[in-house]
Amino acid sequence: MRRHGLRPDKRLGQHFLFDPRILARIARAAGPLEGRTVLEVGPGPGGLTRALLAAGAAEVVAVERDPRCLEALAELAAAAGPRLRLVAGDALAFDVTGLAPPGELVIVANLPYNIGTELLLRWLERIDAIALMVLLFQKEVAQRLVATAGTRDYGRLSILAQSVCRIERLFDLPPAVFTPPPKVTSTLVRLVPRPDRPCPELLARLSRITAAAFGQRRKMLRQSLRSLCPDPEKPLAELGIAPTARAETLPPETFLALAARLSPPRSAAVPPAEPGTAERIPKDKADGDA
């Protein structure tokens, strides 16, 4: 880092990991990597990249937008040869399909703090390309990912992620292991695509319905879903859901059944959230003052 004048840039949400034992543990959480193509987002100075190569990954595709980090990674790329491909660009604009045969891509990343949740939501939409994901999030995000209906952390992110993947919290990392230390604890999460996951069309419906339901969280479903269906009480009654129920009380499988019943058109508008009622999907490992 000193040789390349590389300092973490808060604007890019950078908090680097250097402990080789922790990096190796993260790589091991992805299982055997021999013969696998692994996508890494935000490699920074390349600590996790080295661990993935050491774990036997056939190819690591590292997407990095910081030119300073790309310069530092160039030496590693020269040594790794075809096993490391550097991609200069924004991970949000990077298409993961085609990197590996369908269903075989592995994603392992200490995600940039400010885009981690958004990246996950995009990857869920392209889950047919992915074998598994091992991702480092802010602990608050990890808690939302595994939360159950009726709990404080349960919300739209919980439903979308759990409908598509089986999710396991692996271990926490304290702020002190990062450079610079964030103000929150981080959690490593493993997500494996469910064999019974919804098809892309049903997932798109689920996304719109949960946006409407949690965008007006204090409202009963018969009101919050009216923007997607003129008479939401009918499909609610068919599924045995009280029209006075609120979004946070329904488990993911009930939302999936509701999505199949409502079948909202793609052009259906979702009303803006009322002040103070929208579910907050937090940025990953945020410093607390963003």
URPEHU-V590432 format. One record per residue. N is the residue number from 1. PHI is phi in degrees with one decimal (none if undefined). PSI is psi in whole degrees, 0 to 359 (999 if undefined). OMEGA is omega in degrees with one decimal (999 if undefined). Layout:
n = [N N]
phi = [PHI PHI]
psi = [PSI PSI]
omega = [OMEGA OMEGA]
This chain:
n = [1 2 3 4 5 6 7 8 9 10 11 12 13 14 15 16 17 18 19 20 21 22 23 24 25 26 27 28 29 30 31 32 33 34 35 36 37 38 39 40 41 42 43 44 45 46 47 48 49 50 51 52 53 54 55 56 57 58 59 60 61 62 63 64 65 66 67 68 69 70 71 72 73 74 75 76 77 78 79 80 81 82 83 84 85 86 87 88 89 90 91 92 93 94 95 96 97 98 99 100 101 102 103 104 105 106 107 108 109 110 111 112 113 114 115 116 117 118 119 120 121 122 123 124 125 126 127 128 129 130 131 132 133 134 135 136 137 138 139 140 141 142 143 144 145 146 147 148 149 150 151 152 153 154 155 156 157 158 159 160 161 162 163 164 165 166 167 168 169 170 171 172 173 174 175 176 177 178 179 180 181 182 183 184 185 186 187 188 189 190 191 192 193 194 195 196 197 198 199 200 201 202 203 204 205 206 207 208 209 210 211 212 213 214 215 216 217 218 219 220 221 222 223 224 225 226 227 228 229 230 231 232 233 234 235 236 237 238 239 240 241 242 243 244 245 246 247 248 249 250 251 252 253 254 255 256 257 258 259 260 261 262 263 264 265 266 267 268 269 270 271 272 273 274 275 276 277 278 279 280 281 282 283 284 285 286 287 288 289 290]
phi = [none -65.2 -62.8 -100.4 60.7 -95.1 -121.4 -56.5 -103.7 -61.1 -62.3 -97.7 67.3 -88.4 -140.2 -87.4 -110.7 -124.3 -65.6 -63.3 -68.5 -67.4 -62.5 -65.2 -65.9 -63.1 -62.2 -64.3 -64.1 -84.8 79.7 -59.7 -107.9 -58.8 80.1 -95.2 -95.8 -117.7 -96.5 -121.8 -111.1 67.2 -68.8 59.2 -79.0 99.6 -61.9 -70.0 -57.5 -62.4 -65.3 -68.3 -65.6 -65.1 -79.7 103.3 -54.6 -68.2 -149.5 -113.0 -102.4 -107.4 -100.6 -141.0 -100.8 -87.5 -61.2 -65.4 -69.0 -61.5 -65.0 -66.9 -77.6 -59.8 -65.3 -65.3 -63.2 -64.2 -74.9 -81.4 65.5 -69.8 -75.8 -127.4 -116.3 -91.0 -121.3 -86.7 161.4 -88.0 -61.8 -66.5 -100.5 -92.3 -89.0 -81.1 -69.2 92.4 -70.6 -145.8 -55.2 -50.4 78.1 -119.8 -74.0 -108.2 -113.8 -131.7 -160.2 -90.3 -66.6 -54.9 -57.0 -92.0 -133.0 -59.7 -66.1 -63.2 -61.2 -59.2 -60.5 -70.1 -68.2 -60.8 -71.5 -117.4 -65.2 -65.0 -87.7 -112.8 -88.8 -166.9 -131.1 -122.3 -131.3 -100.1 -121.8 -59.1 -56.1 -61.2 -67.5 -59.2 -64.3 -68.9 -62.6 -104.2 -64.6 -104.9 -56.8 89.4 -97.6 -62.3 -86.4 -73.2 -171.3 -59.8 -60.9 -58.8 -67.1 -63.7 -66.9 -71.3 -72.5 -100.7 -132.2 -88.8 -119.8 -134.6 -78.9 -96.7 -162.4 -95.7 -126.7 -73.9 -55.7 -63.5 -83.6 -101.7 -124.9 -75.2 -67.8 -74.1 -95.2 -135.0 -78.4 -111.9 -135.3 -87.8 -126.7 -111.4 -122.3 -116.9 -56.4 -77.5 -66.1 -100.9 -66.2 -68.7 -68.3 -54.3 -65.2 -68.1 -64.4 -64.2 -63.1 -59.8 -61.2 -69.8 -68.5 -68.5 -63.4 -69.7 -67.2 -90.4 -68.6 -128.5 -59.0 -76.1 -83.1 -70.3 -60.8 -63.1 -96.4 -67.7 -92.6 -64.1 -69.3 -103.3 -151.0 -57.4 -131.8 -67.6 -66.3 -66.4 -64.7 -63.3 -65.7 -61.3 -96.6 74.6 -100.2 -64.5 -62.4 -87.9 -65.3 -111.3 -56.0 -69.9 -94.2 -98.5 -72.6 -56.0 -64.8 -72.8 -63.4 -63.8 -63.2 -66.6 -62.0 -66.7 -78.7 -71.9 45.3 -66.5 -64.7 -61.9 -85.9 -60.6 -87.1 -102.6 -64.5 -64.3 -68.7 -71.7 -54.4 81.4 -111.3 -68.4 -66.2 -92.9 -94.1 -70.7 -73.5 -69.1 44.1 -61.2 -76.8 93.8 -128.1 -75.4]
psi = [318 319 326 6 37 113 140 136 113 328 333 5 34 125 108 149 133 343 115 331 318 317 318 324 320 315 319 332 342 358 190 129 358 129 0 149 128 130 129 133 133 55 342 230 358 16 309 327 314 320 322 320 319 333 356 8 134 322 135 123 111 117 120 133 348 113 333 319 322 322 317 326 343 323 318 320 322 322 325 340 222 352 346 121 119 134 117 118 182 124 331 337 4 127 119 344 141 351 329 166 151 132 12 355 135 132 123 124 142 92 144 137 323 355 7 312 319 320 314 314 323 322 327 326 342 32 338 344 349 137 316 163 135 110 142 119 166 141 323 321 316 320 323 325 324 3 150 160 139 355 165 324 353 137 200 317 320 313 313 313 315 335 334 326 155 129 136 125 126 300 159 153 127 160 327 341 354 156 115 161 129 178 7 161 149 157 134 132 138 130 122 126 135 139 335 26 155 151 163 321 316 324 322 320 316 319 316 321 318 328 319 316 317 346 337 64 327 344 153 155 327 338 314 333 0 334 341 342 125 326 77 344 331 305 329 315 322 331 3 26 128 133 341 359 154 158 319 354 350 131 165 320 330 321 322 317 321 320 321 327 316 319 57 143 153 335 359 132 140 123 152 150 146 147 128 2 341 146 133 115 103 154 148 137 39 151 353 353 18 999]
omega = [-179.6 -177.1 -178.4 -179.2 -172.6 174.5 -180.0 -178.8 -178.0 -179.9 178.9 178.8 -173.9 170.9 -169.3 174.4 -178.4 -175.8 -175.9 179.0 178.1 -179.3 178.0 179.4 176.9 179.6 -179.8 -178.5 178.1 -179.7 -179.9 -177.6 179.4 180.0 -176.6 166.0 -177.1 173.7 173.9 178.6 179.6 -176.7 -179.6 -179.9 171.1 179.8 179.6 177.2 178.6 -179.4 179.4 176.5 178.9 179.5 173.6 179.5 179.0 178.2 172.0 175.2 -174.6 -178.7 -174.7 -180.0 -177.4 -178.3 177.8 178.6 178.9 177.8 179.0 -178.4 -176.7 179.1 178.2 179.5 178.7 -179.5 -176.6 179.7 -175.5 179.6 178.9 177.0 177.8 178.0 178.0 179.7 -178.0 -178.8 179.5 179.7 -174.9 -178.7 -176.9 -180.0 178.9 178.2 -179.3 173.8 -178.5 177.4 -176.2 -179.3 173.9 177.5 177.4 -174.7 161.9 -166.5 173.0 -170.6 -167.8 -177.4 -172.7 -178.3 178.8 176.5 -179.6 -179.3 177.6 178.7 176.5 178.5 -178.8 -170.9 -179.9 178.7 -164.0 175.4 175.2 178.0 173.1 -167.5 178.4 -178.1 164.3 -177.2 179.7 178.4 178.6 178.5 177.8 -178.5 -175.7 -175.1 178.2 -177.7 177.9 178.8 -174.9 -174.3 -175.0 179.2 -175.0 179.6 178.2 -174.9 -178.0 -177.5 -177.2 177.5 -176.0 -171.8 164.3 -168.5 -179.3 171.0 -173.9 178.4 178.8 173.7 -179.5 -179.5 -172.4 -177.5 -179.8 173.9 -9.9 179.7 172.0 -179.4 -177.0 173.1 177.4 -177.9 175.3 -175.4 174.2 -179.6 -179.7 -179.0 178.7 175.8 -179.6 -178.1 179.8 175.3 -177.9 -179.4 179.8 177.3 177.6 176.2 179.7 179.5 -178.9 -178.2 178.7 176.3 178.8 -175.4 -177.4 175.1 176.4 -167.0 -177.4 -176.6 172.9 -176.8 -179.6 177.1 -174.3 -178.2 -176.3 179.2 -178.8 -176.1 -177.8 -178.1 -177.5 -177.3 -179.0 177.8 176.6 -179.7 179.9 -180.0 179.1 -179.7 178.0 179.8 179.3 179.8 176.2 -169.4 -172.7 -179.3 -175.2 177.9 -177.8 -177.1 177.4 176.0 177.5 177.5 178.5 177.9 178.4 -179.1 -173.9 179.8 -178.1 176.6 -177.7 -177.9 -177.6 -177.9 174.5 -176.8 177.3 -179.3 174.1 -179.4 175.3 -175.8 -175.1 173.7 178.1 173.5 -169.8 171.8 -175.3 174.5 -177.1 -178.6 177.6 -179.2 178.6 999]
